[in-house]
Structures are given as structure tokens and as C-alpha cells.
């Protein structure tokens, strides 16, 4: 019996708020470590104001942004 997956085998979620200084290195490392896997990387941005989203856009990741500042939560 085989089962078919409808999505990737591994999802890595990176939640950030104003992490422009570290985000590029983090994403490059994650992409290198997951290159041989059926994986996706999702960046969840909490309305950063430092260009974090622009940095994420330069990488093959999915970007999700929290719509309202009051919805920011830990983890």
C-alpha cells in the first residue's frame, strides 16, 4: 500500500520580526541543509519594518505576513 502526499515532506517555519541582519544567513543555511529533501521554507513575518521581507524575497521561500500588529504572538 502506498500513500500519496499532497505537499512537501518537511516544512520549516521561520517566524521573524525585524530580523534583516540575520535572516539572509538563516535562509541560506536552511536552503543548503534541505536541498536534498522534499522541503519548503515558510517565512512568517510579523510586520517587520527593517526590510526583512525584501531579504526573504531574494530566496526561494514562501512568505506569509501577519496582517495586524495586534496579532503578533510568541511562536
mmCIF file of the N, C-alpha and C atoms, coordinates in Angstrom:
data_MODEL
# 
_entry.id   MODEL 
# 
loop_
_atom_site.group_PDB 
_atom_site.id 
_atom_site.type_symbol 
_atom_site.label_atom_id 
_atom_site.label_alt_id 
_atom_site.label_comp_id 
_atom_site.label_asym_id 
_atom_site.label_entity_id 
_atom_site.label_seq_id 
_atom_site.pdbx_PDB_ins_code 
_atom_site.Cartn_x 
_atom_site.Cartn_y 
_atom_site.Cartn_z 
_atom_site.occupancy 
_atom_site.B_iso_or_equiv 
_atom_site.pdbx_formal_charge 
_atom_site.auth_seq_id 
_atom_site.auth_comp_id 
_atom_site.auth_asym_id 
_atom_site.auth_atom_id 
_atom_site.pdbx_PDB_model_num 
ATOM 1   N N  . UNK A 1 1  ? 0.843  -1.184 0.000  1.00 0.00 ? 1  UNK A N  1 
ATOM 2   C CA . UNK A 1 1  ? 0.000  0.000  0.000  1.00 0.00 ? 1  UNK A CA 1 
ATOM 3   C C  . UNK A 1 1  ? 0.888  1.247  0.000  1.00 0.00 ? 1  UNK A C  1 
ATOM 4   N N  . UNK A 1 2  ? 0.627  2.140  -0.901 1.00 0.00 ? 2  UNK A N  1 
ATOM 5   C CA . UNK A 1 2  ? 1.358  3.404  -0.946 1.00 0.00 ? 2  UNK A CA 1 
ATOM 6   C C  . UNK A 1 2  ? 0.389  4.538  -0.681 1.00 0.00 ? 2  UNK A C  1 
ATOM 7   N N  . UNK A 1 3  ? 0.900  5.553  -0.060 1.00 0.00 ? 3  UNK A N  1 
ATOM 8   C CA . UNK A 1 3  ? 0.090  6.752  0.167  1.00 0.00 ? 3  UNK A CA 1 
ATOM 9   C C  . UNK A 1 3  ? 0.765  7.909  -0.553 1.00 0.00 ? 3  UNK A C  1 
ATOM 10  N N  . UNK A 1 4  ? -0.032 8.749  -1.121 1.00 0.00 ? 4  UNK A N  1 
ATOM 11  C CA . UNK A 1 4  ? 0.489  9.902  -1.836 1.00 0.00 ? 4  UNK A CA 1 
ATOM 12  C C  . UNK A 1 4  ? 0.384  11.133 -0.961 1.00 0.00 ? 4  UNK A C  1 
ATOM 13  N N  . UNK A 1 5  ? 1.472  11.912 -0.923 1.00 0.00 ? 5  UNK A N  1 
ATOM 14  C CA . UNK A 1 5  ? 1.458  13.163 -0.183 1.00 0.00 ? 5  UNK A CA 1 
ATOM 15  C C  . UNK A 1 5  ? 0.971  14.271 -1.107 1.00 0.00 ? 5  UNK A C  1 
ATOM 16  N N  . UNK A 1 6  ? 0.256  15.200 -0.543 1.00 0.00 ? 6  UNK A N  1 
ATOM 17  C CA . UNK A 1 6  ? -0.203 16.327 -1.352 1.00 0.00 ? 6  UNK A CA 1 
ATOM 18  C C  . UNK A 1 6  ? 0.699  17.541 -1.175 1.00 0.00 ? 6  UNK A C  1 
ATOM 19  N N  . UNK A 1 7  ? 1.682  17.439 -0.311 1.00 0.00 ? 7  UNK A N  1 
ATOM 20  C CA . UNK A 1 7  ? 2.576  18.557 -0.069 1.00 0.00 ? 7  UNK A CA 1 
ATOM 21  C C  . UNK A 1 7  ? 3.978  18.058 0.203  1.00 0.00 ? 7  UNK A C  1 
ATOM 22  N N  . UNK A 1 8  ? 4.863  18.952 0.628  1.00 0.00 ? 8  UNK A N  1 
ATOM 23  C CA . UNK A 1 8  ? 6.240  18.563 0.886  1.00 0.00 ? 8  UNK A CA 1 
ATOM 24  C C  . UNK A 1 8  ? 6.351  17.644 2.107  1.00 0.00 ? 8  UNK A C  1 
ATOM 25  N N  . UNK A 1 9  ? 7.459  16.922 2.156  1.00 0.00 ? 9  UNK A N  1 
ATOM 26  C CA . UNK A 1 9  ? 7.752  16.021 3.260  1.00 0.00 ? 9  UNK A CA 1 
ATOM 27  C C  . UNK A 1 9  ? 8.076  16.809 4.528  1.00 0.00 ? 9  UNK A C  1 
ATOM 28  N N  . UNK A 1 10 ? 8.727  17.953 4.374  1.00 0.00 ? 10 UNK A N  1 
ATOM 29  C CA . UNK A 1 10 ? 9.179  18.753 5.510  1.00 0.00 ? 10 UNK A CA 1 
ATOM 30  C C  . UNK A 1 10 ? 8.832  20.213 5.272  1.00 0.00 ? 10 UNK A C  1 
ATOM 31  N N  . UNK A 1 11 ? 8.264  20.855 6.280  1.00 0.00 ? 11 UNK A N  1 
ATOM 32  C CA . UNK A 1 11 ? 8.021  22.300 6.252  1.00 0.00 ? 11 UNK A CA 1 
ATOM 33  C C  . UNK A 1 11 ? 8.803  22.931 7.389  1.00 0.00 ? 11 UNK A C  1 
ATOM 34  N N  . UNK A 1 12 ? 9.579  23.948 7.067  1.00 0.00 ? 12 UNK A N  1 
ATOM 35  C CA . UNK A 1 12 ? 10.334 24.691 8.074  1.00 0.00 ? 12 UNK A CA 1 
ATOM 36  C C  . UNK A 1 12 ? 9.728  26.080 8.139  1.00 0.00 ? 12 UNK A C  1 
ATOM 37  N N  . UNK A 1 13 ? 9.298  26.469 9.333  1.00 0.00 ? 13 UNK A N  1 
ATOM 38  C CA . UNK A 1 13 ? 8.675  27.781 9.519  1.00 0.00 ? 13 UNK A CA 1 
ATOM 39  C C  . UNK A 1 13 ? 9.648  28.685 10.265 1.00 0.00 ? 13 UNK A C  1 
ATOM 40  N N  . UNK A 1 14 ? 9.907  29.857 9.680  1.00 0.00 ? 14 UNK A N  1 
ATOM 41  C CA . UNK A 1 14 ? 10.785 30.848 10.295 1.00 0.00 ? 14 UNK A CA 1 
ATOM 42  C C  . UNK A 1 14 ? 9.929  32.062 10.589 1.00 0.00 ? 14 UNK A C  1 
ATOM 43  N N  . UNK A 1 15 ? 9.662  32.296 11.857 1.00 0.00 ? 15 UNK A N  1 
ATOM 44  C CA . UNK A 1 15 ? 8.871  33.463 12.249 1.00 0.00 ? 15 UNK A CA 1 
ATOM 45  C C  . UNK A 1 15 ? 9.835  34.587 12.572 1.00 0.00 ? 15 UNK A C  1 
ATOM 46  N N  . UNK A 1 16 ? 9.568  35.768 12.026 1.00 0.00 ? 16 UNK A N  1 
ATOM 47  C CA . UNK A 1 16 ? 10.515 36.856 12.275 1.00 0.00 ? 16 UNK A CA 1 
ATOM 48  C C  . UNK A 1 16 ? 9.812  38.190 12.490 1.00 0.00 ? 16 UNK A C  1 
ATOM 49  N N  . UNK A 1 17 ? 10.533 39.036 13.188 1.00 0.00 ? 17 UNK A N  1 
ATOM 50  C CA . UNK A 1 17 ? 10.157 40.435 13.385 1.00 0.00 ? 17 UNK A CA 1 
ATOM 51  C C  . UNK A 1 17 ? 11.455 41.233 13.402 1.00 0.00 ? 17 UNK A C  1 
ATOM 52  N N  . UNK A 1 18 ? 11.666 42.007 12.358 1.00 0.00 ? 18 UNK A N  1 
ATOM 53  C CA . UNK A 1 18 ? 12.862 42.849 12.248 1.00 0.00 ? 18 UNK A CA 1 
ATOM 54  C C  . UNK A 1 18 ? 14.152 42.042 12.402 1.00 0.00 ? 18 UNK A C  1 
ATOM 55  N N  . UNK A 1 19 ? 14.304 41.042 11.563 1.00 0.00 ? 19 UNK A N  1 
ATOM 56  C CA . UNK A 1 19 ? 15.491 40.178 11.581 1.00 0.00 ? 19 UNK A CA 1 
ATOM 57  C C  . UNK A 1 19 ? 16.328 40.328 10.317 1.00 0.00 ? 19 UNK A C  1 
ATOM 58  N N  . UNK A 1 20 ? 16.303 41.499 9.701  1.00 0.00 ? 20 UNK A N  1 
ATOM 59  C CA . UNK A 1 20 ? 17.046 41.711 8.450  1.00 0.00 ? 20 UNK A CA 1 
ATOM 60  C C  . UNK A 1 20 ? 18.519 41.371 8.599  1.00 0.00 ? 20 UNK A C  1 
ATOM 61  N N  . UNK A 1 21 ? 19.089 41.647 9.737  1.00 0.00 ? 21 UNK A N  1 
ATOM 62  C CA . UNK A 1 21 ? 20.514 41.400 9.956  1.00 0.00 ? 21 UNK A CA 1 
ATOM 63  C C  . UNK A 1 21 ? 20.861 39.907 9.904  1.00 0.00 ? 21 UNK A C  1 
ATOM 64  N N  . UNK A 1 22 ? 19.920 39.048 10.309 1.00 0.00 ? 22 UNK A N  1 
ATOM 65  C CA . UNK A 1 22 ? 20.196 37.612 10.416 1.00 0.00 ? 22 UNK A CA 1 
ATOM 66  C C  . UNK A 1 22 ? 19.452 36.743 9.405  1.00 0.00 ? 22 UNK A C  1 
ATOM 67  N N  . UNK A 1 23 ? 18.406 37.254 8.808  1.00 0.00 ? 23 UNK A N  1 
ATOM 68  C CA . UNK A 1 23 ? 17.505 36.425 8.014  1.00 0.00 ? 23 UNK A CA 1 
ATOM 69  C C  . UNK A 1 23 ? 18.171 35.817 6.778  1.00 0.00 ? 23 UNK A C  1 
ATOM 70  N N  . UNK A 1 24 ? 18.963 36.567 6.074  1.00 0.00 ? 24 UNK A N  1 
ATOM 71  C CA . UNK A 1 24 ? 19.615 36.050 4.875  1.00 0.00 ? 24 UNK A CA 1 
ATOM 72  C C  . UNK A 1 24 ? 20.481 34.838 5.181  1.00 0.00 ? 24 UNK A C  1 
ATOM 73  N N  . UNK A 1 25 ? 21.313 34.931 6.195  1.00 0.00 ? 25 UNK A N  1 
ATOM 74  C CA . UNK A 1 25 ? 22.181 33.814 6.579  1.00 0.00 ? 25 UNK A CA 1 
ATOM 75  C C  . UNK A 1 25 ? 21.348 32.624 7.035  1.00 0.00 ? 25 UNK A C  1 
ATOM 76  N N  . UNK A 1 26 ? 20.304 32.887 7.774  1.00 0.00 ? 26 UNK A N  1 
ATOM 77  C CA . UNK A 1 26 ? 19.416 31.816 8.242  1.00 0.00 ? 26 UNK A CA 1 
ATOM 78  C C  . UNK A 1 26 ? 18.797 31.077 7.058  1.00 0.00 ? 26 UNK A C  1 
ATOM 79  N N  . UNK A 1 27 ? 18.269 31.808 6.097  1.00 0.00 ? 27 UNK A N  1 
ATOM 80  C CA . UNK A 1 27 ? 17.619 31.180 4.950  1.00 0.00 ? 27 UNK A CA 1 
ATOM 81  C C  . UNK A 1 27 ? 18.621 30.441 4.063  1.00 0.00 ? 27 UNK A C  1 
ATOM 82  N N  . UNK A 1 28 ? 19.796 31.002 3.869  1.00 0.00 ? 28 UNK A N  1 
ATOM 83  C CA . UNK A 1 28 ? 20.823 30.310 3.070  1.00 0.00 ? 28 UNK A CA 1 
ATOM 84  C C  . UNK A 1 28 ? 21.201 28.983 3.727  1.00 0.00 ? 28 UNK A C  1 
ATOM 85  N N  . UNK A 1 29 ? 21.345 28.977 5.038  1.00 0.00 ? 29 UNK A N  1 
ATOM 86  C CA . UNK A 1 29 ? 21.683 27.754 5.755  1.00 0.00 ? 29 UNK A CA 1 
ATOM 87  C C  . UNK A 1 29 ? 20.560 26.732 5.647  1.00 0.00 ? 29 UNK A C  1 
ATOM 88  N N  . UNK A 1 30 ? 19.323 27.174 5.857  1.00 0.00 ? 30 UNK A N  1 
ATOM 89  C CA . UNK A 1 30 ? 18.189 26.250 5.748  1.00 0.00 ? 30 UNK A CA 1 
ATOM 90  C C  . UNK A 1 30 ? 18.067 25.670 4.339  1.00 0.00 ? 30 UNK A C  1 
ATOM 91  N N  . UNK A 1 31 ? 18.242 26.508 3.340  1.00 0.00 ? 31 UNK A N  1 
ATOM 92  C CA . UNK A 1 31 ? 18.152 26.036 1.960  1.00 0.00 ? 31 UNK A CA 1 
ATOM 93  C C  . UNK A 1 31 ? 19.248 25.015 1.653  1.00 0.00 ? 31 UNK A C  1 
ATOM 94  N N  . UNK A 1 32 ? 20.445 25.247 2.155  1.00 0.00 ? 32 UNK A N  1 
ATOM 95  C CA . UNK A 1 32 ? 21.540 24.302 1.938  1.00 0.00 ? 32 UNK A CA 1 
ATOM 96  C C  . UNK A 1 32 ? 21.261 22.973 2.642  1.00 0.00 ? 32 UNK A C  1 
ATOM 97  N N  . UNK A 1 33 ? 20.752 23.039 3.851  1.00 0.00 ? 33 UNK A N  1 
ATOM 98  C CA . UNK A 1 33 ? 20.506 21.831 4.635  1.00 0.00 ? 33 UNK A CA 1 
ATOM 99  C C  . UNK A 1 33 ? 19.322 21.021 4.120  1.00 0.00 ? 33 UNK A C  1 
ATOM 100 N N  . UNK A 1 34 ? 18.399 21.664 3.443  1.00 0.00 ? 34 UNK A N  1 
ATOM 101 C CA . UNK A 1 34 ? 17.208 20.957 2.964  1.00 0.00 ? 34 UNK A CA 1 
ATOM 102 C C  . UNK A 1 34 ? 17.241 20.713 1.451  1.00 0.00 ? 34 UNK A C  1 
ATOM 103 N N  . UNK A 1 35 ? 18.350 21.031 0.809  1.00 0.00 ? 35 UNK A N  1 
ATOM 104 C CA . UNK A 1 35 ? 18.440 20.945 -0.650 1.00 0.00 ? 35 UNK A CA 1 
ATOM 105 C C  . UNK A 1 35 ? 18.127 19.553 -1.190 1.00 0.00 ? 35 UNK A C  1 
ATOM 106 N N  . UNK A 1 36 ? 18.500 18.525 -0.467 1.00 0.00 ? 36 UNK A N  1 
ATOM 107 C CA . UNK A 1 36 ? 18.273 17.164 -0.957 1.00 0.00 ? 36 UNK A CA 1 
ATOM 108 C C  . UNK A 1 36 ? 16.947 16.581 -0.475 1.00 0.00 ? 36 UNK A C  1 
ATOM 109 N N  . UNK A 1 37 ? 16.155 17.372 0.200  1.00 0.00 ? 37 UNK A N  1 
ATOM 110 C CA . UNK A 1 37 ? 14.869 16.914 0.739  1.00 0.00 ? 37 UNK A CA 1 
ATOM 111 C C  . UNK A 1 37 ? 13.702 17.521 -0.028 1.00 0.00 ? 37 UNK A C  1 
ATOM 112 N N  . UNK A 1 38 ? 12.568 16.886 0.086  1.00 0.00 ? 38 UNK A N  1 
ATOM 113 C CA . UNK A 1 38 ? 11.319 17.452 -0.422 1.00 0.00 ? 38 UNK A CA 1 
ATOM 114 C C  . UNK A 1 38 ? 10.816 18.388 0.668  1.00 0.00 ? 38 UNK A C  1 
ATOM 115 N N  . UNK A 1 39 ? 11.298 19.631 0.638  1.00 0.00 ? 39 UNK A N  1 
ATOM 116 C CA . UNK A 1 39 ? 11.040 20.548 1.752  1.00 0.00 ? 39 UNK A CA 1 
ATOM 117 C C  . UNK A 1 39 ? 10.589 21.910 1.240  1.00 0.00 ? 39 UNK A C  1 
ATOM 118 N N  . UNK A 1 40 ? 9.913  22.617 2.126  1.00 0.00 ? 40 UNK A N  1 
ATOM 119 C CA . UNK A 1 40 ? 9.538  24.008 1.865  1.00 0.00 ? 40 UNK A CA 1 
ATOM 120 C C  . UNK A 1 40 ? 9.953  24.834 3.071  1.00 0.00 ? 40 UNK A C  1 
ATOM 121 N N  . UNK A 1 41 ? 10.277 26.087 2.823  1.00 0.00 ? 41 UNK A N  1 
ATOM 122 C CA . UNK A 1 41 ? 10.600 27.017 3.902  1.00 0.00 ? 41 UNK A CA 1 
ATOM 123 C C  . UNK A 1 41 ? 9.588  28.144 3.832  1.00 0.00 ? 41 UNK A C  1 
ATOM 124 N N  . UNK A 1 42 ? 8.968  28.400 4.963  1.00 0.00 ? 42 UNK A N  1 
ATOM 125 C CA . UNK A 1 42 ? 7.944  29.442 5.054  1.00 0.00 ? 42 UNK A CA 1 
ATOM 126 C C  . UNK A 1 42 ? 8.430  30.499 6.037  1.00 0.00 ? 42 UNK A C  1 
ATOM 127 N N  . UNK A 1 43 ? 8.507  31.732 5.576  1.00 0.00 ? 43 UNK A N  1 
ATOM 128 C CA . UNK A 1 43 ? 8.865  32.854 6.441  1.00 0.00 ? 43 UNK A CA 1 
ATOM 129 C C  . UNK A 1 43 ? 7.574  33.543 6.840  1.00 0.00 ? 43 UNK A C  1 
ATOM 130 N N  . UNK A 1 44 ? 7.323  33.601 8.143  1.00 0.00 ? 44 UNK A N  1 
ATOM 131 C CA . UNK A 1 44 ? 6.150  34.289 8.663  1.00 0.00 ? 44 UNK A CA 1 
ATOM 132 C C  . UNK A 1 44 ? 6.634  35.600 9.265  1.00 0.00 ? 44 UNK A C  1 
ATOM 133 N N  . UNK A 1 45 ? 6.311  36.684 8.605  1.00 0.00 ? 45 UNK A N  1 
ATOM 134 C CA . UNK A 1 45 ? 6.782  37.996 9.044  1.00 0.00 ? 45 UNK A CA 1 
ATOM 135 C C  . UNK A 1 45 ? 5.717  38.698 9.873  1.00 0.00 ? 45 UNK A C  1 
ATOM 136 N N  . UNK A 1 46 ? 6.151  39.249 10.993 1.00 0.00 ? 46 UNK A N  1 
ATOM 137 C CA . UNK A 1 46 ? 5.246  39.932 11.926 1.00 0.00 ? 46 UNK A CA 1 
ATOM 138 C C  . UNK A 1 46 ? 5.282  41.437 11.730 1.00 0.00 ? 46 UNK A C  1 
ATOM 139 N N  . UNK A 1 47 ? 5.127  41.870 10.490 1.00 0.00 ? 47 UNK A N  1 
ATOM 140 C CA . UNK A 1 47 ? 5.134  43.288 10.121 1.00 0.00 ? 47 UNK A CA 1 
ATOM 141 C C  . UNK A 1 47 ? 6.472  43.967 10.406 1.00 0.00 ? 47 UNK A C  1 
ATOM 142 N N  . UNK A 1 48 ? 7.521  43.361 9.949  1.00 0.00 ? 48 UNK A N  1 
ATOM 143 C CA . UNK A 1 48 ? 8.853  43.945 10.110 1.00 0.00 ? 48 UNK A CA 1 
ATOM 144 C C  . UNK A 1 48 ? 8.940  45.288 9.400  1.00 0.00 ? 48 UNK A C  1 
ATOM 145 N N  . UNK A 1 49 ? 9.770  46.148 9.938  1.00 0.00 ? 49 UNK A N  1 
ATOM 146 C CA . UNK A 1 49 ? 9.968  47.475 9.350  1.00 0.00 ? 49 UNK A CA 1 
ATOM 147 C C  . UNK A 1 49 ? 11.415 47.678 8.906  1.00 0.00 ? 49 UNK A C  1 
ATOM 148 N N  . UNK A 1 50 ? 12.220 46.622 8.933  1.00 0.00 ? 50 UNK A N  1 
ATOM 149 C CA . UNK A 1 50 ? 13.648 46.750 8.648  1.00 0.00 ? 50 UNK A CA 1 
ATOM 150 C C  . UNK A 1 50 ? 14.083 46.110 7.332  1.00 0.00 ? 50 UNK A C  1 
ATOM 151 N N  . UNK A 1 51 ? 13.138 45.737 6.482  1.00 0.00 ? 51 UNK A N  1 
ATOM 152 C CA . UNK A 1 51 ? 13.498 45.134 5.214  1.00 0.00 ? 51 UNK A CA 1 
ATOM 153 C C  . UNK A 1 51 ? 13.594 43.618 5.237  1.00 0.00 ? 51 UNK A C  1 
ATOM 154 N N  . UNK A 1 52 ? 13.152 42.991 6.298  1.00 0.00 ? 52 UNK A N  1 
ATOM 155 C CA . UNK A 1 52 ? 13.195 41.526 6.395  1.00 0.00 ? 52 UNK A CA 1 
ATOM 156 C C  . UNK A 1 52 ? 12.474 40.866 5.222  1.00 0.00 ? 52 UNK A C  1 
ATOM 157 N N  . UNK A 1 53 ? 11.321 41.378 4.848  1.00 0.00 ? 53 UNK A N  1 
ATOM 158 C CA . UNK A 1 53 ? 10.540 40.786 3.766  1.00 0.00 ? 53 UNK A CA 1 
ATOM 159 C C  . UNK A 1 53 ? 11.301 40.903 2.446  1.00 0.00 ? 53 UNK A C  1 
ATOM 160 N N  . UNK A 1 54 ? 11.962 42.021 2.205  1.00 0.00 ? 54 UNK A N  1 
ATOM 161 C CA . UNK A 1 54 ? 12.747 42.180 0.980  1.00 0.00 ? 54 UNK A CA 1 
ATOM 162 C C  . UNK A 1 54 ? 13.869 41.151 0.915  1.00 0.00 ? 54 UNK A C  1 
ATOM 163 N N  . UNK A 1 55 ? 14.490 40.875 2.033  1.00 0.00 ? 55 UNK A N  1 
ATOM 164 C CA . UNK A 1 55 ? 15.549 39.864 2.075  1.00 0.00 ? 55 UNK A CA 1 
ATOM 165 C C  . UNK A 1 55 ? 14.958 38.492 1.778  1.00 0.00 ? 55 UNK A C  1 
ATOM 166 N N  . UNK A 1 56 ? 13.834 38.178 2.390  1.00 0.00 ? 56 UNK A N  1 
ATOM 167 C CA . UNK A 1 56 ? 13.188 36.879 2.162  1.00 0.00 ? 56 UNK A CA 1 
ATOM 168 C C  . UNK A 1 56 ? 12.820 36.711 0.689  1.00 0.00 ? 56 UNK A C  1 
ATOM 169 N N  . UNK A 1 57 ? 12.411 37.782 0.037  1.00 0.00 ? 57 UNK A N  1 
ATOM 170 C CA . UNK A 1 57 ? 12.004 37.718 -1.381 1.00 0.00 ? 57 UNK A CA 1 
ATOM 171 C C  . UNK A 1 57 ? 13.148 37.306 -2.303 1.00 0.00 ? 57 UNK A C  1 
ATOM 172 N N  . UNK A 1 58 ? 14.366 37.452 -1.856 1.00 0.00 ? 58 UNK A N  1 
ATOM 173 C CA . UNK A 1 58 ? 15.522 37.077 -2.671 1.00 0.00 ? 58 UNK A CA 1 
ATOM 174 C C  . UNK A 1 58 ? 15.853 35.590 -2.541 1.00 0.00 ? 58 UNK A C  1 
ATOM 175 N N  . UNK A 1 59 ? 15.011 34.849 -1.856 1.00 0.00 ? 59 UNK A N  1 
ATOM 176 C CA . UNK A 1 59 ? 15.235 33.420 -1.656 1.00 0.00 ? 59 UNK A CA 1 
ATOM 177 C C  . UNK A 1 59 ? 13.996 32.637 -2.098 1.00 0.00 ? 59 UNK A C  1 
ATOM 178 N N  . UNK A 1 60 ? 14.173 31.383 -2.491 1.00 0.00 ? 60 UNK A N  1 
ATOM 179 C CA . UNK A 1 60 ? 13.025 30.564 -2.915 1.00 0.00 ? 60 UNK A CA 1 
ATOM 180 C C  . UNK A 1 60 ? 12.240 30.030 -1.717 1.00 0.00 ? 60 UNK A C  1 
ATOM 181 N N  . UNK A 1 61 ? 11.562 30.951 -1.037 1.00 0.00 ? 61 UNK A N  1 
ATOM 182 C CA . UNK A 1 61 ? 10.765 30.614 0.142  1.00 0.00 ? 61 UNK A CA 1 
ATOM 183 C C  . UNK A 1 61 ? 9.365  31.187 -0.024 1.00 0.00 ? 61 UNK A C  1 
ATOM 184 N N  . UNK A 1 62 ? 8.434  30.668 0.758  1.00 0.00 ? 62 UNK A N  1 
ATOM 185 C CA . UNK A 1 62 ? 7.083  31.237 0.776  1.00 0.00 ? 62 UNK A CA 1 
ATOM 186 C C  . UNK A 1 62 ? 7.042  32.260 1.909  1.00 0.00 ? 62 UNK A C  1 
ATOM 187 N N  . UNK A 1 63 ? 6.436  33.398 1.647  1.00 0.00 ? 63 UNK A N  1 
ATOM 188 C CA . UNK A 1 63 ? 6.363  34.476 2.630  1.00 0.00 ? 63 UNK A CA 1 
ATOM 189 C C  . UNK A 1 63 ? 4.912  34.695 3.011  1.00 0.00 ? 63 UNK A C  1 
ATOM 190 N N  . UNK A 1 64 ? 4.668  34.715 4.302  1.00 0.00 ? 64 UNK A N  1 
ATOM 191 C CA . UNK A 1 64 ? 3.348  34.996 4.847  1.00 0.00 ? 64 UNK A CA 1 
ATOM 192 C C  . UNK A 1 64 ? 3.528  36.165 5.806  1.00 0.00 ? 64 UNK A C  1 
ATOM 193 N N  . UNK A 1 65 ? 2.662  37.154 5.715  1.00 0.00 ? 65 UNK A N  1 
ATOM 194 C CA . UNK A 1 65 ? 2.762  38.298 6.608  1.00 0.00 ? 65 UNK A CA 1 
ATOM 195 C C  . UNK A 1 65 ? 1.532  38.375 7.500  1.00 0.00 ? 65 UNK A C  1 
ATOM 196 N N  . UNK A 1 66 ? 1.785  38.580 8.784  1.00 0.00 ? 66 UNK A N  1 
ATOM 197 C CA . UNK A 1 66 ? 0.691  38.784 9.728  1.00 0.00 ? 66 UNK A CA 1 
ATOM 198 C C  . UNK A 1 66 ? 0.055  40.132 9.408  1.00 0.00 ? 66 UNK A C  1 
ATOM 199 N N  . UNK A 1 67 ? -1.263 40.143 9.304  1.00 0.00 ? 67 UNK A N  1 
ATOM 200 C CA . UNK A 1 67 ? -1.970 41.327 8.815  1.00 0.00 ? 67 UNK A CA 1 
ATOM 201 C C  . UNK A 1 67 ? -2.001 42.483 9.817  1.00 0.00 ? 67 UNK A C  1 
ATOM 202 N N  . UNK A 1 68 ? -2.167 42.178 11.087 1.00 0.00 ? 68 UNK A N  1 
ATOM 203 C CA . UNK A 1 68 ? -2.325 43.239 12.084 1.00 0.00 ? 68 UNK A CA 1 
ATOM 204 C C  . UNK A 1 68 ? -1.293 43.076 13.194 1.00 0.00 ? 68 UNK A C  1 
ATOM 205 N N  . UNK A 1 69 ? -0.706 44.193 13.606 1.00 0.00 ? 69 UNK A N  1 
ATOM 206 C CA . UNK A 1 69 ? 0.314  44.153 14.662 1.00 0.00 ? 69 UNK A CA 1 
ATOM 207 C C  . UNK A 1 69 ? -0.217 43.513 15.940 1.00 0.00 ? 69 UNK A C  1 
ATOM 208 N N  . UNK A 1 70 ? -1.468 43.697 16.234 1.00 0.00 ? 70 UNK A N  1 
ATOM 209 C CA . UNK A 1 70 ? -2.034 43.114 17.469 1.00 0.00 ? 70 UNK A CA 1 
ATOM 210 C C  . UNK A 1 70 ? -2.151 41.600 17.413 1.00 0.00 ? 70 UNK A C  1 
ATOM 211 N N  . UNK A 1 71 ? -1.964 41.034 16.219 1.00 0.00 ? 71 UNK A N  1 
ATOM 212 C CA . UNK A 1 71 ? -1.999 39.570 16.090 1.00 0.00 ? 71 UNK A CA 1 
ATOM 213 C C  . UNK A 1 71 ? -0.631 38.917 16.300 1.00 0.00 ? 71 UNK A C  1 
ATOM 214 N N  . UNK A 1 72 ? 0.398  39.715 16.536 1.00 0.00 ? 72 UNK A N  1 
ATOM 215 C CA . UNK A 1 72 ? 1.722  39.150 16.798 1.00 0.00 ? 72 UNK A CA 1 
ATOM 216 C C  . UNK A 1 72 ? 1.689  38.364 18.100 1.00 0.00 ? 72 UNK A C  1 
ATOM 217 N N  . UNK A 1 73 ? 2.271  37.186 18.053 1.00 0.00 ? 73 UNK A N  1 
ATOM 218 C CA . UNK A 1 73 ? 2.338  36.331 19.236 1.00 0.00 ? 73 UNK A CA 1 
ATOM 219 C C  . UNK A 1 73 ? 3.667  35.591 19.246 1.00 0.00 ? 73 UNK A C  1 
ATOM 220 N N  . UNK A 1 74 ? 4.056  35.142 20.386 1.00 0.00 ? 74 UNK A N  1 
ATOM 221 C CA . UNK A 1 74 ? 5.240  34.308 20.516 1.00 0.00 ? 74 UNK A CA 1 
ATOM 222 C C  . UNK A 1 74 ? 5.004  32.976 19.834 1.00 0.00 ? 74 UNK A C  1 
ATOM 223 N N  . UNK A 1 75 ? 6.011  32.518 19.065 1.00 0.00 ? 75 UNK A N  1 
ATOM 224 C CA . UNK A 1 75 ? 5.953  31.207 18.421 1.00 0.00 ? 75 UNK A CA 1 
ATOM 225 C C  . UNK A 1 75 ? 4.685  30.974 17.724 1.00 0.00 ? 75 UNK A C  1 
# 
